[in-house]
């Protein structure tokens, strides 16, 4: 069942259609170098998105610090 759940998570297959594959076929799919490369590409993409979000967050923090340092208008 775990291999079929992995098919659903990684490849968007539903459990009913994944039942057409044997356990050994599913395991062989996950043991391929192609799947390892795909998984590494996904991890790299996630790291890139995380770095981008962190960078934008730092810019926002910097703007907040800058706004506190600059003389502002009279507050009401």
mmJSON file of the N, C-alpha and C atoms, coordinates in Angstrom:
{"data_MODEL":{"atom_site":{
"group_PDB":["ATOM","ATOM","ATOM","ATOM","ATOM","ATOM","ATOM","ATOM","ATOM","ATOM","ATOM","ATOM","ATOM","ATOM","ATOM","ATOM","ATOM","ATOM","ATOM","ATOM","ATOM","ATOM","ATOM","ATOM","ATOM","ATOM","ATOM","ATOM","ATOM","ATOM","ATOM","ATOM","ATOM","ATOM","ATOM","ATOM","ATOM","ATOM","ATOM","ATOM","ATOM","ATOM","ATOM","ATOM","ATOM","ATOM","ATOM","ATOM","ATOM","ATOM","ATOM","ATOM","ATOM","ATOM","ATOM","ATOM","ATOM","ATOM","ATOM","ATOM","ATOM","ATOM","ATOM","ATOM","ATOM","ATOM","ATOM","ATOM","ATOM","ATOM","ATOM","ATOM","ATOM","ATOM","ATOM","ATOM","ATOM","ATOM","ATOM","ATOM","ATOM","ATOM","ATOM","ATOM","ATOM","ATOM","ATOM","ATOM","ATOM","ATOM","ATOM","ATOM","ATOM","ATOM","ATOM","ATOM","ATOM","ATOM","ATOM","ATOM","ATOM","ATOM","ATOM","ATOM","ATOM","ATOM","ATOM","ATOM","ATOM","ATOM","ATOM","ATOM","ATOM","ATOM","ATOM","ATOM","ATOM","ATOM","ATOM","ATOM","ATOM","ATOM","ATOM","ATOM","ATOM","ATOM","ATOM","ATOM","ATOM","ATOM","ATOM","ATOM","ATOM","ATOM","ATOM","ATOM","ATOM","ATOM","ATOM","ATOM","ATOM","ATOM","ATOM","ATOM","ATOM","ATOM","ATOM","ATOM","ATOM","ATOM","ATOM","ATOM","ATOM","ATOM","ATOM","ATOM","ATOM","ATOM","ATOM","ATOM","ATOM","ATOM","ATOM","ATOM","ATOM","ATOM","ATOM","ATOM","ATOM","ATOM","ATOM","ATOM","ATOM","ATOM","ATOM","ATOM","ATOM","ATOM","ATOM","ATOM","ATOM","ATOM","ATOM","ATOM","ATOM","ATOM","ATOM","ATOM","ATOM","ATOM","ATOM","ATOM","ATOM","ATOM","ATOM","ATOM","ATOM","ATOM","ATOM","ATOM","ATOM","ATOM","ATOM","ATOM","ATOM","ATOM","ATOM","ATOM","ATOM","ATOM","ATOM","ATOM","ATOM","ATOM","ATOM","ATOM","ATOM","ATOM","ATOM","ATOM","ATOM","ATOM","ATOM","ATOM","ATOM","ATOM","ATOM","ATOM"],
"id":[1,2,3,4,5,6,7,8,9,10,11,12,13,14,15,16,17,18,19,20,21,22,23,24,25,26,27,28,29,30,31,32,33,34,35,36,37,38,39,40,41,42,43,44,45,46,47,48,49,50,51,52,53,54,55,56,57,58,59,60,61,62,63,64,65,66,67,68,69,70,71,72,73,74,75,76,77,78,79,80,81,82,83,84,85,86,87,88,89,90,91,92,93,94,95,96,97,98,99,100,101,102,103,104,105,106,107,108,109,110,111,112,113,114,115,116,117,118,119,120,121,122,123,124,125,126,127,128,129,130,131,132,133,134,135,136,137,138,139,140,141,142,143,144,145,146,147,148,149,150,151,152,153,154,155,156,157,158,159,160,161,162,163,164,165,166,167,168,169,170,171,172,173,174,175,176,177,178,179,180,181,182,183,184,185,186,187,188,189,190,191,192,193,194,195,196,197,198,199,200,201,202,203,204,205,206,207,208,209,210,211,212,213,214,215,216,217,218,219,220,221,222,223,224,225,226,227,228],
"type_symbol":["N","C","C","N","C","C","N","C","C","N","C","C","N","C","C","N","C","C","N","C","C","N","C","C","N","C","C","N","C","C","N","C","C","N","C","C","N","C","C","N","C","C","N","C","C","N","C","C","N","C","C","N","C","C","N","C","C","N","C","C","N","C","C","N","C","C","N","C","C","N","C","C","N","C","C","N","C","C","N","C","C","N","C","C","N","C","C","N","C","C","N","C","C","N","C","C","N","C","C","N","C","C","N","C","C","N","C","C","N","C","C","N","C","C","N","C","C","N","C","C","N","C","C","N","C","C","N","C","C","N","C","C","N","C","C","N","C","C","N","C","C","N","C","C","N","C","C","N","C","C","N","C","C","N","C","C","N","C","C","N","C","C","N","C","C","N","C","C","N","C","C","N","C","C","N","C","C","N","C","C","N","C","C","N","C","C","N","C","C","N","C","C","N","C","C","N","C","C","N","C","C","N","C","C","N","C","C","N","C","C","N","C","C","N","C","C","N","C","C","N","C","C","N","C","C","N","C","C"],
"label_atom_id":["N","CA","C","N","CA","C","N","CA","C","N","CA","C","N","CA","C","N","CA","C","N","CA","C","N","CA","C","N","CA","C","N","CA","C","N","CA","C","N","CA","C","N","CA","C","N","CA","C","N","CA","C","N","CA","C","N","CA","C","N","CA","C","N","CA","C","N","CA","C","N","CA","C","N","CA","C","N","CA","C","N","CA","C","N","CA","C","N","CA","C","N","CA","C","N","CA","C","N","CA","C","N","CA","C","N","CA","C","N","CA","C","N","CA","C","N","CA","C","N","CA","C","N","CA","C","N","CA","C","N","CA","C","N","CA","C","N","CA","C","N","CA","C","N","CA","C","N","CA","C","N","CA","C","N","CA","C","N","CA","C","N","CA","C","N","CA","C","N","CA","C","N","CA","C","N","CA","C","N","CA","C","N","CA","C","N","CA","C","N","CA","C","N","CA","C","N","CA","C","N","CA","C","N","CA","C","N","CA","C","N","CA","C","N","CA","C","N","CA","C","N","CA","C","N","CA","C","N","CA","C","N","CA","C","N","CA","C","N","CA","C","N","CA","C","N","CA","C","N","CA","C","N","CA","C","N","CA","C","N","CA","C","N","CA","C"],
"label_alt_id":[null,null,null,null,null,null,null,null,null,null,null,null,null,null,null,null,null,null,null,null,null,null,null,null,null,null,null,null,null,null,null,null,null,null,null,null,null,null,null,null,null,null,null,null,null,null,null,null,null,null,null,null,null,null,null,null,null,null,null,null,null,null,null,null,null,null,null,null,null,null,null,null,null,null,null,null,null,null,null,null,null,null,null,null,null,null,null,null,null,null,null,null,null,null,null,null,null,null,null,null,null,null,null,null,null,null,null,null,null,null,null,null,null,null,null,null,null,null,null,null,null,null,null,null,null,null,null,null,null,null,null,null,null,null,null,null,null,null,null,null,null,null,null,null,null,null,null,null,null,null,null,null,null,null,null,null,null,null,null,null,null,null,null,null,null,null,null,null,null,null,null,null,null,null,null,null,null,null,null,null,null,null,null,null,null,null,null,null,null,null,null,null,null,null,null,null,null,null,null,null,null,null,null,null,null,null,null,null,null,null,null,null,null,null,null,null,null,null,null,null,null,null,null,null,null,null,null,null],
"label_comp_id":["UNK","UNK","UNK","UNK","UNK","UNK","UNK","UNK","UNK","UNK","UNK","UNK","UNK","UNK","UNK","UNK","UNK","UNK","UNK","UNK","UNK","UNK","UNK","UNK","UNK","UNK","UNK","UNK","UNK","UNK","UNK","UNK","UNK","UNK","UNK","UNK","UNK","UNK","UNK","UNK","UNK","UNK","UNK","UNK","UNK","UNK","UNK","UNK","UNK","UNK","UNK","UNK","UNK","UNK","UNK","UNK","UNK","UNK","UNK","UNK","UNK","UNK","UNK","UNK","UNK","UNK","UNK","UNK","UNK","UNK","UNK","UNK","UNK","UNK","UNK","UNK","UNK","UNK","UNK","UNK","UNK","UNK","UNK","UNK","UNK","UNK","UNK","UNK","UNK","UNK","UNK","UNK","UNK","UNK","UNK","UNK","UNK","UNK","UNK","UNK","UNK","UNK","UNK","UNK","UNK","UNK","UNK","UNK","UNK","UNK","UNK","UNK","UNK","UNK","UNK","UNK","UNK","UNK","UNK","UNK","UNK","UNK","UNK","UNK","UNK","UNK","UNK","UNK","UNK","UNK","UNK","UNK","UNK","UNK","UNK","UNK","UNK","UNK","UNK","UNK","UNK","UNK","UNK","UNK","UNK","UNK","UNK","UNK","UNK","UNK","UNK","UNK","UNK","UNK","UNK","UNK","UNK","UNK","UNK","UNK","UNK","UNK","UNK","UNK","UNK","UNK","UNK","UNK","UNK","UNK","UNK","UNK","UNK","UNK","UNK","UNK","UNK","UNK","UNK","UNK","UNK","UNK","UNK","UNK","UNK","UNK","UNK","UNK","UNK","UNK","UNK","UNK","UNK","UNK","UNK","UNK","UNK","UNK","UNK","UNK","UNK","UNK","UNK","UNK","UNK","UNK","UNK","UNK","UNK","UNK","UNK","UNK","UNK","UNK","UNK","UNK","UNK","UNK","UNK","UNK","UNK","UNK","UNK","UNK","UNK","UNK","UNK","UNK"],
"label_asym_id":["A","A","A","A","A","A","A","A","A","A","A","A","A","A","A","A","A","A","A","A","A","A","A","A","A","A","A","A","A","A","A","A","A","A","A","A","A","A","A","A","A","A","A","A","A","A","A","A","A","A","A","A","A","A","A","A","A","A","A","A","A","A","A","A","A","A","A","A","A","A","A","A","A","A","A","A","A","A","A","A","A","A","A","A","A","A","A","A","A","A","A","A","A","A","A","A","A","A","A","A","A","A","A","A","A","A","A","A","A","A","A","A","A","A","A","A","A","A","A","A","A","A","A","A","A","A","A","A","A","A","A","A","A","A","A","A","A","A","A","A","A","A","A","A","A","A","A","A","A","A","A","A","A","A","A","A","A","A","A","A","A","A","A","A","A","A","A","A","A","A","A","A","A","A","A","A","A","A","A","A","A","A","A","A","A","A","A","A","A","A","A","A","A","A","A","A","A","A","A","A","A","A","A","A","A","A","A","A","A","A","A","A","A","A","A","A","A","A","A","A","A","A","A","A","A","A","A","A"],
"label_entity_id":["1","1","1","1","1","1","1","1","1","1","1","1","1","1","1","1","1","1","1","1","1","1","1","1","1","1","1","1","1","1","1","1","1","1","1","1","1","1","1","1","1","1","1","1","1","1","1","1","1","1","1","1","1","1","1","1","1","1","1","1","1","1","1","1","1","1","1","1","1","1","1","1","1","1","1","1","1","1","1","1","1","1","1","1","1","1","1","1","1","1","1","1","1","1","1","1","1","1","1","1","1","1","1","1","1","1","1","1","1","1","1","1","1","1","1","1","1","1","1","1","1","1","1","1","1","1","1","1","1","1","1","1","1","1","1","1","1","1","1","1","1","1","1","1","1","1","1","1","1","1","1","1","1","1","1","1","1","1","1","1","1","1","1","1","1","1","1","1","1","1","1","1","1","1","1","1","1","1","1","1","1","1","1","1","1","1","1","1","1","1","1","1","1","1","1","1","1","1","1","1","1","1","1","1","1","1","1","1","1","1","1","1","1","1","1","1","1","1","1","1","1","1","1","1","1","1","1","1"],
"label_seq_id":[1,1,1,2,2,2,3,3,3,4,4,4,5,5,5,6,6,6,7,7,7,8,8,8,9,9,9,10,10,10,11,11,11,12,12,12,13,13,13,14,14,14,15,15,15,16,16,16,17,17,17,18,18,18,19,19,19,20,20,20,21,21,21,22,22,22,23,23,23,24,24,24,25,25,25,26,26,26,27,27,27,28,28,28,29,29,29,30,30,30,31,31,31,32,32,32,33,33,33,34,34,34,35,35,35,36,36,36,37,37,37,38,38,38,39,39,39,40,40,40,41,41,41,42,42,42,43,43,43,44,44,44,45,45,45,46,46,46,47,47,47,48,48,48,49,49,49,50,50,50,51,51,51,52,52,52,53,53,53,54,54,54,55,55,55,56,56,56,57,57,57,58,58,58,59,59,59,60,60,60,61,61,61,62,62,62,63,63,63,64,64,64,65,65,65,66,66,66,67,67,67,68,68,68,69,69,69,70,70,70,71,71,71,72,72,72,73,73,73,74,74,74,75,75,75,76,76,76],
"pdbx_PDB_ins_code":[null,null,null,null,null,null,null,null,null,null,null,null,null,null,null,null,null,null,null,null,null,null,null,null,null,null,null,null,null,null,null,null,null,null,null,null,null,null,null,null,null,null,null,null,null,null,null,null,null,null,null,null,null,null,null,null,null,null,null,null,null,null,null,null,null,null,null,null,null,null,null,null,null,null,null,null,null,null,null,null,null,null,null,null,null,null,null,null,null,null,null,null,null,null,null,null,null,null,null,null,null,null,null,null,null,null,null,null,null,null,null,null,null,null,null,null,null,null,null,null,null,null,null,null,null,null,null,null,null,null,null,null,null,null,null,null,null,null,null,null,null,null,null,null,null,null,null,null,null,null,null,null,null,null,null,null,null,null,null,null,null,null,null,null,null,null,null,null,null,null,null,null,null,null,null,null,null,null,null,null,null,null,null,null,null,null,null,null,null,null,null,null,null,null,null,null,null,null,null,null,null,null,null,null,null,null,null,null,null,null,null,null,null,null,null,null,null,null,null,null,null,null,null,null,null,null,null,null],
"Cartn_x":[0.827,0.0,0.873,2.027,2.906,3.377,3.721,4.189,3.072,1.857,0.723,0.466,0.626,0.474,1.546,2.765,3.836,3.516,2.918,2.498,1.494,0.573,-0.425,0.241,1.185,1.836,2.772,3.606,4.633,4.158,3.221,2.821,1.358,0.627,-0.764,-1.673,-1.289,-2.126,-3.071,-4.287,-5.199,-4.91,-5.355,-5.043,-5.666,-6.804,-7.462,-6.624,-6.156,-5.367,-3.974,-3.462,-2.152,-2.235,-3.438,-3.615,-3.328,-3.307,-3.003,-1.527,-0.683,0.735,1.035,1.996,2.398,3.337,3.469,4.365,5.789,6.223,7.597,7.782,6.749,6.837,6.918,6.123,6.13,7.474,7.967,9.258,10.369,10.309,11.321,11.295,10.116,9.99,10.701,10.468,11.081,12.574,13.059,14.487,15.291,14.652,15.362,16.165,17.188,18.005,17.19,16.279,15.422,14.585,14.025,13.229,14.111,15.323,16.251,16.579,16.814,17.096,15.909,14.709,13.501,13.35,13.595,13.472,14.487,15.708,16.732,16.347,15.777,15.336,14.234,13.319,12.251,12.821,13.802,14.436,15.152,15.854,16.548,15.561,14.443,13.412,12.868,12.621,12.115,13.127,14.411,15.451,15.501,15.359,15.383,14.211,13.043,11.859,12.03,12.572,12.813,13.798,14.861,15.847,15.226,14.377,13.704,12.793,12.034,11.138,11.946,13.046,13.896,14.459,14.867,15.386,14.336,13.135,12.048,11.732,11.747,11.49,12.557,13.816,14.894,14.719,14.252,14.009,12.893,11.849,10.732,11.198,12.004,12.539,13.403,14.238,15.091,14.293,13.222,12.371,11.712,11.337,10.754,11.758,12.996,14.053,14.324,14.383,14.626,13.495,12.271,11.124,11.178,11.666,11.777,12.874,13.91,15.049,14.782,13.977,13.701,12.692,12.886,11.896,10.568,9.534,8.227,7.375,6.218,5.27,4.693,4.094,3.453,2.343,2.329,1.31,0.1,-1.038,-2.281,-2.811],
"Cartn_y":[-1.192,0.0,1.257,1.173,2.337,2.767,1.81,2.155,2.813,2.335,2.945,4.361,4.563,5.911,6.834,6.335,7.133,7.502,6.575,6.899,8.036,7.999,9.065,10.392,10.377,11.611,12.176,11.333,11.819,11.975,11.147,11.155,11.486,11.807,12.203,11.091,9.85,8.726,8.374,8.001,7.57,6.108,5.725,4.378,3.282,3.557,2.55,2.253,3.295,3.052,2.512,2.851,2.311,0.825,0.314,-1.111,-1.956,-1.335,-2.08,-2.477,-1.805,-2.125,-3.085,-3.951,-4.869,-4.161,-4.716,-4.143,-4.058,-5.073,-5.073,-4.004,-3.752,-2.693,-1.32,-1.127,0.155,0.37,-0.677,-0.574,-0.303,-0.964,-0.751,0.697,1.285,2.684,3.608,3.375,4.232,3.982,2.864,2.549,3.057,3.693,4.154,5.419,5.601,6.812,8.027,7.827,8.916,9.476,8.588,9.06,9.799,9.297,9.992,11.379,11.487,12.801,13.733,13.209,14.025,14.513,13.614,13.974,15.056,14.942,15.955,17.298,17.251,18.489,19.157,18.37,18.927,19.56,18.891,19.429,20.739,20.794,22.021,23.151,22.826,23.829,24.376,23.468,23.899,24.779,24.445,25.267,26.647,26.702,27.982,28.86,28.271,29.028,29.515,28.661,29.054,30.21,30.162,31.248,32.541,32.449,33.631,34.258,33.429,33.933,34.564,33.94,34.496,35.854,35.97,37.239,38.339,38.028,39.016,39.416,38.44,38.737,39.685,39.478,40.368,41.783,41.903,43.219,43.926,43.202,43.784,44.245,43.405,43.79,45.041,45.082,46.25,47.511,47.404,48.568,49.039,48.095,48.462,49.19,48.724,49.389,50.777,50.853,52.144,53.123,52.656,53.531,54.064,53.267,53.725,54.761,54.672,55.584,56.934,56.964,58.215,59.043,60.371,61.217,61.104,60.857,60.685,61.922,61.872,62.976,62.926,64.03,64.086,63.05,62.291,61.255,61.786,61.389,61.885,60.881],
"Cartn_z":[0.0,0.0,0.0,0.651,0.723,-0.659,-1.512,-2.86,-3.665,-3.491,-4.208,-3.696,-2.402,-1.839,-2.403,-2.559,-3.16,-4.602,-5.345,-6.714,-6.704,-5.767,-5.675,-5.329,-4.394,-3.968,-5.028,-5.594,-6.515,-7.95,-8.37,-9.778,-10.009,-8.944,-9.098,-9.567,-9.334,-9.729,-8.595,-8.936,-7.888,-7.53,-6.358,-5.872,-6.722,-7.345,-8.172,-9.418,-10.1,-11.313,-10.982,-9.81,-9.44,-9.116,-8.876,-8.601,-9.836,-11.02,-12.241,-12.309,-11.526,-11.491,-10.349,-10.582,-9.52,-8.554,-7.357,-6.362,-6.888,-7.607,-8.127,-9.206,-10.015,-11.023,-10.359,-9.337,-8.634,-7.941,-7.264,-6.584,-7.592,-8.746,-9.784,-10.27,-10.371,-10.786,-9.807,-8.513,-7.504,-7.33,-7.816,-7.723,-8.919,-9.881,-11.077,-10.79,-11.586,-11.489,-11.934,-12.864,-13.339,-12.196,-11.375,-10.238,-9.244,-8.995,-8.099,-8.623,-9.933,-10.533,-10.398,-10.609,-10.474,-9.044,-8.081,-6.673,-6.301,-6.795,-6.528,-7.151,-8.348,-9.006,-8.197,-7.643,-6.815,-5.545,-4.943,-3.737,-4.046,-5.186,-5.579,-5.848,-6.461,-6.723,-5.406,-4.463,-3.16,-2.439,-2.535,-1.915,-2.564,-3.879,-4.591,-4.185,-4.097,-3.688,-2.25,-1.386,-0.003,0.089,-0.72,-0.72,-1.228,-2.235,-2.766,-1.711,-1.031,0.013,1.141,1.51,2.566,2.144,0.872,0.366,0.39,-0.042,-0.025,1.417,2.311,3.723,4.268,3.901,4.348,3.805,2.569,1.989,2.759,3.078,3.831,5.21,5.881,7.188,7.055,6.004,5.783,5.544,4.807,4.572,5.867,6.716,8.003,8.879,8.891,9.671,9.111,7.79,7.136,7.44,7.42,7.703,9.134,10.059,11.455,11.614,10.785,10.892,10.246,9.211,8.5,9.276,9.25,9.921,9.174,9.9,9.277,9.438,8.824,8.99,10.394,10.771,12.073,12.109,13.162,13.273,14.004,13.572,14.18,15.154],
"occupancy":[1.0,1.0,1.0,1.0,1.0,1.0,1.0,1.0,1.0,1.0,1.0,1.0,1.0,1.0,1.0,1.0,1.0,1.0,1.0,1.0,1.0,1.0,1.0,1.0,1.0,1.0,1.0,1.0,1.0,1.0,1.0,1.0,1.0,1.0,1.0,1.0,1.0,1.0,1.0,1.0,1.0,1.0,1.0,1.0,1.0,1.0,1.0,1.0,1.0,1.0,1.0,1.0,1.0,1.0,1.0,1.0,1.0,1.0,1.0,1.0,1.0,1.0,1.0,1.0,1.0,1.0,1.0,1.0,1.0,1.0,1.0,1.0,1.0,1.0,1.0,1.0,1.0,1.0,1.0,1.0,1.0,1.0,1.0,1.0,1.0,1.0,1.0,1.0,1.0,1.0,1.0,1.0,1.0,1.0,1.0,1.0,1.0,1.0,1.0,1.0,1.0,1.0,1.0,1.0,1.0,1.0,1.0,1.0,1.0,1.0,1.0,1.0,1.0,1.0,1.0,1.0,1.0,1.0,1.0,1.0,1.0,1.0,1.0,1.0,1.0,1.0,1.0,1.0,1.0,1.0,1.0,1.0,1.0,1.0,1.0,1.0,1.0,1.0,1.0,1.0,1.0,1.0,1.0,1.0,1.0,1.0,1.0,1.0,1.0,1.0,1.0,1.0,1.0,1.0,1.0,1.0,1.0,1.0,1.0,1.0,1.0,1.0,1.0,1.0,1.0,1.0,1.0,1.0,1.0,1.0,1.0,1.0,1.0,1.0,1.0,1.0,1.0,1.0,1.0,1.0,1.0,1.0,1.0,1.0,1.0,1.0,1.0,1.0,1.0,1.0,1.0,1.0,1.0,1.0,1.0,1.0,1.0,1.0,1.0,1.0,1.0,1.0,1.0,1.0,1.0,1.0,1.0,1.0,1.0,1.0,1.0,1.0,1.0,1.0,1.0,1.0,1.0,1.0,1.0,1.0,1.0,1.0,1.0,1.0,1.0,1.0,1.0,1.0],
"B_iso_or_equiv":[0.0,0.0,0.0,0.0,0.0,0.0,0.0,0.0,0.0,0.0,0.0,0.0,0.0,0.0,0.0,0.0,0.0,0.0,0.0,0.0,0.0,0.0,0.0,0.0,0.0,0.0,0.0,0.0,0.0,0.0,0.0,0.0,0.0,0.0,0.0,0.0,0.0,0.0,0.0,0.0,0.0,0.0,0.0,0.0,0.0,0.0,0.0,0.0,0.0,0.0,0.0,0.0,0.0,0.0,0.0,0.0,0.0,0.0,0.0,0.0,0.0,0.0,0.0,0.0,0.0,0.0,0.0,0.0,0.0,0.0,0.0,0.0,0.0,0.0,0.0,0.0,0.0,0.0,0.0,0.0,0.0,0.0,0.0,0.0,0.0,0.0,0.0,0.0,0.0,0.0,0.0,0.0,0.0,0.0,0.0,0.0,0.0,0.0,0.0,0.0,0.0,0.0,0.0,0.0,0.0,0.0,0.0,0.0,0.0,0.0,0.0,0.0,0.0,0.0,0.0,0.0,0.0,0.0,0.0,0.0,0.0,0.0,0.0,0.0,0.0,0.0,0.0,0.0,0.0,0.0,0.0,0.0,0.0,0.0,0.0,0.0,0.0,0.0,0.0,0.0,0.0,0.0,0.0,0.0,0.0,0.0,0.0,0.0,0.0,0.0,0.0,0.0,0.0,0.0,0.0,0.0,0.0,0.0,0.0,0.0,0.0,0.0,0.0,0.0,0.0,0.0,0.0,0.0,0.0,0.0,0.0,0.0,0.0,0.0,0.0,0.0,0.0,0.0,0.0,0.0,0.0,0.0,0.0,0.0,0.0,0.0,0.0,0.0,0.0,0.0,0.0,0.0,0.0,0.0,0.0,0.0,0.0,0.0,0.0,0.0,0.0,0.0,0.0,0.0,0.0,0.0,0.0,0.0,0.0,0.0,0.0,0.0,0.0,0.0,0.0,0.0,0.0,0.0,0.0,0.0,0.0,0.0,0.0,0.0,0.0,0.0,0.0,0.0],
"pdbx_formal_charge":[null,null,null,null,null,null,null,null,null,null,null,null,null,null,null,null,null,null,null,null,null,null,null,null,null,null,null,null,null,null,null,null,null,null,null,null,null,null,null,null,null,null,null,null,null,null,null,null,null,null,null,null,null,null,null,null,null,null,null,null,null,null,null,null,null,null,null,null,null,null,null,null,null,null,null,null,null,null,null,null,null,null,null,null,null,null,null,null,null,null,null,null,null,null,null,null,null,null,null,null,null,null,null,null,null,null,null,null,null,null,null,null,null,null,null,null,null,null,null,null,null,null,null,null,null,null,null,null,null,null,null,null,null,null,null,null,null,null,null,null,null,null,null,null,null,null,null,null,null,null,null,null,null,null,null,null,null,null,null,null,null,null,null,null,null,null,null,null,null,null,null,null,null,null,null,null,null,null,null,null,null,null,null,null,null,null,null,null,null,null,null,null,null,null,null,null,null,null,null,null,null,null,null,null,null,null,null,null,null,null,null,null,null,null,null,null,null,null,null,null,null,null,null,null,null,null,null,null],
"auth_seq_id":[1,1,1,2,2,2,3,3,3,4,4,4,5,5,5,6,6,6,7,7,7,8,8,8,9,9,9,10,10,10,11,11,11,12,12,12,13,13,13,14,14,14,15,15,15,16,16,16,17,17,17,18,18,18,19,19,19,20,20,20,21,21,21,22,22,22,23,23,23,24,24,24,25,25,25,26,26,26,27,27,27,28,28,28,29,29,29,30,30,30,31,31,31,32,32,32,33,33,33,34,34,34,35,35,35,36,36,36,37,37,37,38,38,38,39,39,39,40,40,40,41,41,41,42,42,42,43,43,43,44,44,44,45,45,45,46,46,46,47,47,47,48,48,48,49,49,49,50,50,50,51,51,51,52,52,52,53,53,53,54,54,54,55,55,55,56,56,56,57,57,57,58,58,58,59,59,59,60,60,60,61,61,61,62,62,62,63,63,63,64,64,64,65,65,65,66,66,66,67,67,67,68,68,68,69,69,69,70,70,70,71,71,71,72,72,72,73,73,73,74,74,74,75,75,75,76,76,76],
"auth_comp_id":["UNK","UNK","UNK","UNK","UNK","UNK","UNK","UNK","UNK","UNK","UNK","UNK","UNK","UNK","UNK","UNK","UNK","UNK","UNK","UNK","UNK","UNK","UNK","UNK","UNK","UNK","UNK","UNK","UNK","UNK","UNK","UNK","UNK","UNK","UNK","UNK","UNK","UNK","UNK","UNK","UNK","UNK","UNK","UNK","UNK","UNK","UNK","UNK","UNK","UNK","UNK","UNK","UNK","UNK","UNK","UNK","UNK","UNK","UNK","UNK","UNK","UNK","UNK","UNK","UNK","UNK","UNK","UNK","UNK","UNK","UNK","UNK","UNK","UNK","UNK","UNK","UNK","UNK","UNK","UNK","UNK","UNK","UNK","UNK","UNK","UNK","UNK","UNK","UNK","UNK","UNK","UNK","UNK","UNK","UNK","UNK","UNK","UNK","UNK","UNK","UNK","UNK","UNK","UNK","UNK","UNK","UNK","UNK","UNK","UNK","UNK","UNK","UNK","UNK","UNK","UNK","UNK","UNK","UNK","UNK","UNK","UNK","UNK","UNK","UNK","UNK","UNK","UNK","UNK","UNK","UNK","UNK","UNK","UNK","UNK","UNK","UNK","UNK","UNK","UNK","UNK","UNK","UNK","UNK","UNK","UNK","UNK","UNK","UNK","UNK","UNK","UNK","UNK","UNK","UNK","UNK","UNK","UNK","UNK","UNK","UNK","UNK","UNK","UNK","UNK","UNK","UNK","UNK","UNK","UNK","UNK","UNK","UNK","UNK","UNK","UNK","UNK","UNK","UNK","UNK","UNK","UNK","UNK","UNK","UNK","UNK","UNK","UNK","UNK","UNK","UNK","UNK","UNK","UNK","UNK","UNK","UNK","UNK","UNK","UNK","UNK","UNK","UNK","UNK","UNK","UNK","UNK","UNK","UNK","UNK","UNK","UNK","UNK","UNK","UNK","UNK","UNK","UNK","UNK","UNK","UNK","UNK","UNK","UNK","UNK","UNK","UNK","UNK"],
"auth_asym_id":["A","A","A","A","A","A","A","A","A","A","A","A","A","A","A","A","A","A","A","A","A","A","A","A","A","A","A","A","A","A","A","A","A","A","A","A","A","A","A","A","A","A","A","A","A","A","A","A","A","A","A","A","A","A","A","A","A","A","A","A","A","A","A","A","A","A","A","A","A","A","A","A","A","A","A","A","A","A","A","A","A","A","A","A","A","A","A","A","A","A","A","A","A","A","A","A","A","A","A","A","A","A","A","A","A","A","A","A","A","A","A","A","A","A","A","A","A","A","A","A","A","A","A","A","A","A","A","A","A","A","A","A","A","A","A","A","A","A","A","A","A","A","A","A","A","A","A","A","A","A","A","A","A","A","A","A","A","A","A","A","A","A","A","A","A","A","A","A","A","A","A","A","A","A","A","A","A","A","A","A","A","A","A","A","A","A","A","A","A","A","A","A","A","A","A","A","A","A","A","A","A","A","A","A","A","A","A","A","A","A","A","A","A","A","A","A","A","A","A","A","A","A","A","A","A","A","A","A"],
"auth_atom_id":["N","CA","C","N","CA","C","N","CA","C","N","CA","C","N","CA","C","N","CA","C","N","CA","C","N","CA","C","N","CA","C","N","CA","C","N","CA","C","N","CA","C","N","CA","C","N","CA","C","N","CA","C","N","CA","C","N","CA","C","N","CA","C","N","CA","C","N","CA","C","N","CA","C","N","CA","C","N","CA","C","N","CA","C","N","CA","C","N","CA","C","N","CA","C","N","CA","C","N","CA","C","N","CA","C","N","CA","C","N","CA","C","N","CA","C","N","CA","C","N","CA","C","N","CA","C","N","CA","C","N","CA","C","N","CA","C","N","CA","C","N","CA","C","N","CA","C","N","CA","C","N","CA","C","N","CA","C","N","CA","C","N","CA","C","N","CA","C","N","CA","C","N","CA","C","N","CA","C","N","CA","C","N","CA","C","N","CA","C","N","CA","C","N","CA","C","N","CA","C","N","CA","C","N","CA","C","N","CA","C","N","CA","C","N","CA","C","N","CA","C","N","CA","C","N","CA","C","N","CA","C","N","CA","C","N","CA","C","N","CA","C","N","CA","C","N","CA","C","N","CA","C","N","CA","C","N","CA","C","N","CA","C","N","CA","C"],
"pdbx_PDB_model_num":[1,1,1,1,1,1,1,1,1,1,1,1,1,1,1,1,1,1,1,1,1,1,1,1,1,1,1,1,1,1,1,1,1,1,1,1,1,1,1,1,1,1,1,1,1,1,1,1,1,1,1,1,1,1,1,1,1,1,1,1,1,1,1,1,1,1,1,1,1,1,1,1,1,1,1,1,1,1,1,1,1,1,1,1,1,1,1,1,1,1,1,1,1,1,1,1,1,1,1,1,1,1,1,1,1,1,1,1,1,1,1,1,1,1,1,1,1,1,1,1,1,1,1,1,1,1,1,1,1,1,1,1,1,1,1,1,1,1,1,1,1,1,1,1,1,1,1,1,1,1,1,1,1,1,1,1,1,1,1,1,1,1,1,1,1,1,1,1,1,1,1,1,1,1,1,1,1,1,1,1,1,1,1,1,1,1,1,1,1,1,1,1,1,1,1,1,1,1,1,1,1,1,1,1,1,1,1,1,1,1,1,1,1,1,1,1,1,1,1,1,1,1,1,1,1,1,1,1]
}}}
